[in-house]
Amino acid sequence: MPKAFTDDERQQIGEQLLRAGDKYFAAHGLKKTTIDELAEAAGISKGAFYLFYESKEALFMDVVERAEARFRQDVLAVIDQPGESPRARLFAVFKLAFTLWRTIPILKIFNTEDFSTMARKVPADKVKEHFASDRLFVIELIARCKQAGIPIKAPAQRMDGLLHALFLTSLHEDDFASDFPGTMDILIELLVAYALGDVTTQAYLGS
């Protein structure tokens, strides 16, 4: 039976597991990373691993969420930067968001297969919390933009859906024959125009 750990030991091992997860998941992906590797990197037995996480997918989710928290802070930090116009400033915010996502190792390798696997192995309540956190971030992003003089007019729910759709598109970069960056720029331009009310749709008018 795995040994009992003090509160300090649990805190230290928990941090070691997060660091190990960040390293191994980013290098090998969720599927190819083993619990044995994660436990060894944290200096604990495989049995002790289950005192902290019920599965490697649960650890993967915590690693991703911690990386997302840093990502969100970086995105929010650029909202107050100057620009030629509100449209240019909002484009810069969204452009940074999708560019930055691809530079963070654990987020760069994140794909729809990983998410599906994670969602099946992690308790449903935790997955719901994750989506709720995403929605709260969009609400905060819109509020911060308005405070900074970027007058987003689109409803938060619509923006959440569009950003999520654009995020899913970004996960399929390899499926594009050519000029993926240019395609993403056009999609971001359209999102910005919609967000600022420069273009309307029947869905927008009916919301």
ZIPE-V896593 format. One record per run of one state. SS is the DSSP state (H for helix, E for strand, C for the rest). FROM is the first residue (numbers start at 0). TO is the last residue. If there is no record, write none. Layout:
ss: [SS:SS]
from: [FROM:FROM]
to: [TO:TO]
//
This chain:
ss: [C:H:C:H:C:H:C:H:C:H:C:H:C:H:C:H:C:H:C:H:C:H:C:H:C]
from: [0:6:32:34:42:45:49:55:77:85:101:104:108:111:121:123:147:155:170:172:175:179:195:201:205]
to: [5:31:33:41:44:48:54:76:84:100:103:107:110:120:122:146:154:169:171:174:178:194:200:204:206]
//
